[in-house]
């Protein structure tokens, strides 16, 4: 589209004794190749670039909404699909050129951004991303971890229905033998403190911007303005880029004369959860939340 977009300057990364040395991590993928395999003619002056910012998660935290809202910005080029390069071994083995080829064409000053929610909970993703670019800027969007668990269940529930597979009530997954089933994957994904510790081994906190997913739902503009500042982007996203859709119950996007909402799979109603089970879940997550707040030096209004 010919629009020029500003690319942020890489930060100088000061490696502390508490963090791993990125250059030791899988060095065979550090070399970037310049050749491009193009199946059709790209827009003049464009090429495919390795992302300078990645939305690393969290699953059911609002990653798709964040990416599509950022794509409003004239200096952002957003990847269309979740790539799963750094968290899936079979994709990582294909190499960095394969990864870059999945990125959109962009102009030299554009910031390419991709999002894969599975990165946040992946044991290997922080090390691998650090090996690619130790000064990359990371975006992490989080919501109330208890609500995230229920949303996680809801997505799996509807996916199983659509594929004609058996489903279970959420209480049957949350409770085993009368106690909270802390091994349930949806709960494990909501232990934000456990996962952020792994990222802080490789990246300083100043390179990880946390987007409040709950706030993004109710009032997206302030959260996006914070992201613009974090990425050193000029302020281009404005209130008129959003409108509240009464039918869907959340904000939709207006840009370039078009209006669009997220896919119908977003914003599905959550099931009612037994109050005793819900309280068990909240109590278990509370200590993890407090630890997370200390690690990231900020708090969130989570129940």
N, C-alpha and C positions, 0 to 999 in steps of 0.2 A: 504493500500500500504506500510505500515511499516515505512513511513517517520516520523521522529520526528520533531515536530514543537514547537517553543517557545511560551509560554503563558505570556502575560504581567502581571506585578504585579499590583493589584488594587491601585488606587490613594487614598490617604487620603483625604476625602471630608470635607471641612470646610463649614458648613452651616451658611450663613449670615442671618441677620434679614430680608432681602428682599425676602428670599426664603422660601418655605414651608418645613416642616419637613416630610421627606419621610416616616418615620416609622408610621405615622398616616394614611397612605393611604392604605386602604383595607388589613389589616394585615393578613387576613385568607389565603392570597396567598403567604406569605413570607416563609412558610415552604417548603423546598425541600425534596422530597421523594427519597429514594435510590433504590427502586425496579424498575426493567425495564421489560417491557413486550416485548419479542422479538419473532417475527414470524419466523425468520430464524436465522441461526448461524451468528453472527457478526464476523468480523475479530478479531483474538485473540488480547487481550490487549486493545480493543476499547470499548467505551460506548457512549451513547448520553448525551451531555452536554448542559446546558443552555448557550445561546450566551454570550460571553464576549464583543461583539461589535455588534451594530445594525445599518444598513443603514435605517434611519428614513424617507427618502424622498429626493427630492420632486417628485411628480408624473410628468412624462414626463421630468425629469431632467437628466436622464441617470443612474438610479439606477440599471437596469439590466446589462448594460455595466460595471459599476463599480464592481458589484458583480462577474461577470464572469472573469473580468480582475484580480481581487484579488484572485480568485480561482486558478490562475496560481501558486501562492506562495505555496511552499511545506509545510508551517506551517499554512495554512488557510483551514478550513473545512466550505464550504458554503452550506446553506440550499437550496434545489432545487426550492421550491415554496414560494410564498408570503403567510405568515401565518395569518395575520390579527388577531393576538391574543390581542394586546393591544388597538386596535381601534374598534373592533366589540364586543359588549356586550355578544352576544351569545357564542362566542369563549372564551372570558375571563372567563365566568362562568364555563367553563369546567376545569379550574384549571391549575396550573403550570406543573403538570406531563403530561397532555395532550399536552401542548406546547413543553415540552422537547422531547416527543416521536416523534414529527415531525422534529426533528433535525437529521443531518447525524451522523453516527458513526464516532468517532474521537479518536485519541490517547491522553493520558493525557496532553501533552504539546501543543496540537493544540488549536487554537482560532476558535471557532465556530461563524459564522456570519450569520445573516439572514437579509433580506431586505423586508420591506413593505412600499411603498411610502405613504400610507394613514396615517401613524403615525404622520408625520409632521403637518398635518392640523387637527388632532384629538384633541379635548378638553381634553380627559381623558388619552391619551397615555403617556404624560410626567409623570404624577403622578403615573401611574401604573408601568411604567418601573423603576422609582425611587424606588418604593416599593420593586421591585424584586432585584435591585442592584443599590445602589446610586452612585457607583463608576464606572459604566459601561462607555465604550467609544462609543460615538455616531458619526456616519458619515452622513453628510448632503450634498447632491450633488445638486447644483443649477445652472440654466442657466438663460440667459436674460429672465426676467419675461414676457415680451411681446411675445417673441418667444415661451415661455412655454404655453401661452394662446392659440396660434395658433396651436401648436402641440397637445394640449389637445383636441381642437376642431377636429383636423384631425383624431385622434384616435377614437373619438366617431362617427365621420362621417363614417369612413370605417366599424366600428362595426355595425352601423345601416344598412349600405348597405348590409353587409353580412347576416344580419338577416331579410332582406327584410322589413325594417321599413322606414318610410318617413324621409327625411333629409332636413335641411334648410341651406341656405347660411350663412356664418359666420357673415356677416353684420347684418342679421336679429336677431342674438343672442346677438351681441355686442351693438346694438342700440335699445332703446325702446322710442317711442314718441319723437324722435329727439335728445335724450340724451344718453350718454353712460350707458349701463345697468350694473351698478356696482354690482347688485345682481346675475349676471351670475356666476355660480359655477367656471368656468374656471378662471375668474378674481379674485374671492375670494381666490382661491388656490395660486395665484401669489402675494398676499399681504404678502410677506415674513416677514415684520416687525411685523405684527399682530401675526403670528404664533410663531416666535422666542421668543417673550416676554413670552409666556406660558412656553416654554422650559427653559428659564432662571430663572423662578421661582423655578425650581427643580434642575437644573444642572448649575455649573459654566461654563463659556465660554471655559475654558481650556479642558473640557471634550467633547466639540462639535467641530469636525474638519469639515470645509466646503471645499468640493471639487468643483473646478470650472468646471462645466459641459461643458461649451463652450470650455475650454482648453483641456478637456479630449477627446473631439471629434477630435480636430486638432493635438494634440500631447500628447498622453496618458501617456507616461513614466514619465515625471516630476510630474504629479499629483499623480501617483501611488507611486512614491518614497516618496512623502510627507505623504501619508497614511501609508506606511511602518514605517516611523519614528514615526508617531503618535501612532501606535499600538505597538511600540517597537519590530518590527520584523526585523530580519537581512535582508539586501538588497539581494533579490533574483530575482526580476523582472528586465529584461534587454530589450534593444531595439529590440533584435532578437525575442522577444515574440510577436511582432506586425508586420503586413504588411498592406499596404494600398490597399484596393480592389477598383480598378478603376470603376468597374461596379456598386458597391453599393455606392461608394462615401464616405466610412468611413473605419476606421481601423478594421481589424479582428485579431484574436488571433492565435498564434502558440505556442504549448507546447506539451511536451511528444510525439513529432513526428507527431502530428496531427494539422490540421488547421481547424478553425471554425469561422463562422461569426454569428452575432446576427440574430434573427428570421427575416423573410422577412417583418414583420410588423414594424420593426424599420427602421428609415430613410426614411419614406414615404415623398414624396414632399408635401410642404405646399401650400394651395391655395393662390392665389393673393388676397390681402385685399385692399379695397378702401382706398386710401391714406389719405383722411380726417378722416375716422374712425380710421385708424391706428394711426394717430397723436393724436386723442382724447385719445386713449388707452395709448399711451406713456406718454402723459402729466399727466394723472391720476396716473399712476404708479410711476412717477418720484419722487414725494414727499415721497411715501412709500419706495422707494429705498434708498433715502437719510437717512431716519430714520433707515432703516435696517443697512446701512453702519455704522452709529454711534453706534448701539447696538453691532455689531460684531467687530468693530474697524478695519475694512478693507473695501476697495472699489473694485468694479468690473466694467469692461468696458461694461456697459449696455447702450444701446441707450435711 
